[in-house]
């Protein structure tokens, strides 16, 4: 199946590793070009090298900085001459319970996770609607990589449990507002995927192998997902192949969620 992504251009935040890099890899594999944004310059440079300089550019930045989205969007247009959308992955906020996390940590998480994602979405939509040629007459797409905590809280992840559902509501609002402009907005809800963050969270509560087996027993497919599996789903959702999908939050969890 041809997703129709050849020569399209996407910003990918949190794109130097984990689920962001997996999505960027899937996009480049389909012929798209990407502008990656991440905080660690050295890791970002490695990600760009792995994707190829003809297909990828890296822009160091922190989403907690209000100037970052505009810089990244401007870099995409300057380097590739167009913009077709964004995949917004802000990474996971620190673990902890509501009683353990202090006010400063809540403010920092809100600034980075919620406002950072909103700013990227607004900057992306503004750039595409201010230059209709950037949409190539076929519409654009914004995708947020969130978490299954949107639907079921995860023990010990109070910041994620509070902010991810708020972002899911934002996805629905943005899809209503931007749909008439030809821009689709969706989310993907990863469950237990084999990433460094998942392994680190497992290690906080016991022997990692034992914790993993316990979690896998509650997943109908019986295993952790691979980042590439999310990357392929994300590439589909921002592609013309998903042209009638908007305002949707797609779980990618091996059937773990019990809600329908």
MODA-V619184 format. One record per residue. N is the residue number from 1. RES is the residue in one small letter. SS is DSSP state (alpha for helix, beta for strand, coil for the rest). Layout:
N & RES & SS
N & RES & SS
//
This chain:
1 & x & coil
2 & x & coil
3 & x & coil
4 & x & coil
5 & x & coil
6 & x & coil
7 & x & coil
8 & x & coil
9 & x & beta
10 & x & beta
11 & x & beta
12 & x & beta
13 & x & beta
14 & x & coil
15 & x & coil
16 & x & coil
17 & x & coil
18 & x & alpha
19 & x & alpha
20 & x & alpha
21 & x & alpha
22 & x & alpha
23 & x & alpha
24 & x & alpha
25 & x & alpha
26 & x & alpha
27 & x & alpha
28 & x & alpha
29 & x & alpha
30 & x & coil
31 & x & coil
32 & x & coil
33 & x & beta
34 & x & beta
35 & x & beta
36 & x & beta
37 & x & beta
38 & x & beta
39 & x & coil
40 & x & coil
41 & x & alpha
42 & x & alpha
43 & x & alpha
44 & x & alpha
45 & x & alpha
46 & x & alpha
47 & x & alpha
48 & x & alpha
49 & x & alpha
50 & x & alpha
51 & x & alpha
52 & x & coil
53 & x & coil
54 & x & coil
55 & x & coil
56 & x & beta
57 & x & beta
58 & x & beta
59 & x & beta
60 & x & beta
61 & x & coil
62 & x & coil
63 & x & coil
64 & x & coil
65 & x & coil
66 & x & coil
67 & x & coil
68 & x & alpha
69 & x & alpha
70 & x & alpha
71 & x & alpha
72 & x & alpha
73 & x & alpha
74 & x & alpha
75 & x & alpha
76 & x & alpha
77 & x & alpha
78 & x & alpha
79 & x & alpha
80 & x & alpha
81 & x & coil
82 & x & coil
83 & x & coil
84 & x & coil
85 & x & beta
86 & x & beta
87 & x & beta
88 & x & beta
89 & x & coil
90 & x & coil
91 & x & coil
92 & x & coil
93 & x & coil
94 & x & coil
95 & x & coil
96 & x & beta
97 & x & coil
98 & x & coil
99 & x & coil
100 & x & coil
101 & x & coil
102 & x & coil
103 & x & alpha
104 & x & alpha
105 & x & alpha
106 & x & alpha
107 & x & alpha
108 & x & alpha
109 & x & alpha
110 & x & alpha
111 & x & alpha
112 & x & alpha
113 & x & alpha
114 & x & alpha
115 & x & alpha
116 & x & alpha
117 & x & alpha
118 & x & alpha
119 & x & alpha
120 & x & alpha
121 & x & alpha
122 & x & alpha
123 & x & alpha
124 & x & alpha
125 & x & alpha
126 & x & alpha
127 & x & alpha
128 & x & alpha
129 & x & alpha
130 & x & alpha
131 & x & coil
132 & x & alpha
133 & x & alpha
134 & x & alpha
135 & x & alpha
136 & x & coil
137 & x & coil
138 & x & coil
139 & x & coil
140 & x & beta
141 & x & beta
142 & x & beta
143 & x & beta
144 & x & beta
145 & x & beta
146 & x & coil
147 & x & coil
148 & x & alpha
149 & x & alpha
150 & x & alpha
151 & x & coil
152 & x & coil
153 & x & coil
154 & x & coil
155 & x & coil
156 & x & coil
157 & x & beta
158 & x & alpha
159 & x & alpha
160 & x & alpha
161 & x & alpha
162 & x & alpha
163 & x & alpha
164 & x & alpha
165 & x & alpha
166 & x & alpha
167 & x & alpha
168 & x & alpha
169 & x & alpha
170 & x & alpha
171 & x & alpha
172 & x & alpha
173 & x & alpha
174 & x & alpha
175 & x & alpha
176 & x & alpha
177 & x & alpha
178 & x & alpha
179 & x & alpha
180 & x & coil
181 & x & coil
182 & x & coil
183 & x & beta
184 & x & beta
185 & x & beta
186 & x & beta
187 & x & beta
188 & x & beta
189 & x & beta
190 & x & beta
191 & x & coil
192 & x & coil
193 & x & beta
194 & x & coil
195 & x & coil
196 & x & alpha
197 & x & alpha
198 & x & alpha
199 & x & alpha
200 & x & alpha
201 & x & alpha
202 & x & alpha
203 & x & alpha
204 & x & coil
205 & x & coil
206 & x & coil
207 & x & coil
208 & x & alpha
209 & x & alpha
210 & x & alpha
211 & x & alpha
212 & x & alpha
213 & x & alpha
214 & x & alpha
215 & x & alpha
216 & x & alpha
217 & x & coil
218 & x & coil
219 & x & coil
220 & x & coil
221 & x & coil
222 & x & coil
223 & x & coil
224 & x & coil
225 & x & beta
226 & x & coil
227 & x & alpha
228 & x & alpha
229 & x & alpha
230 & x & alpha
231 & x & alpha
232 & x & alpha
233 & x & alpha
234 & x & alpha
235 & x & alpha
236 & x & alpha
237 & x & alpha
238 & x & coil
239 & x & coil
240 & x & alpha
241 & x & alpha
242 & x & alpha
243 & x & coil
244 & x & coil
245 & x & coil
246 & x & coil
247 & x & coil
248 & x & coil
249 & x & beta
250 & x & beta
251 & x & beta
252 & x & beta
253 & x & coil
254 & x & coil
255 & x & coil
256 & x & coil
257 & x & coil
258 & x & coil
259 & x & coil
260 & x & coil
//
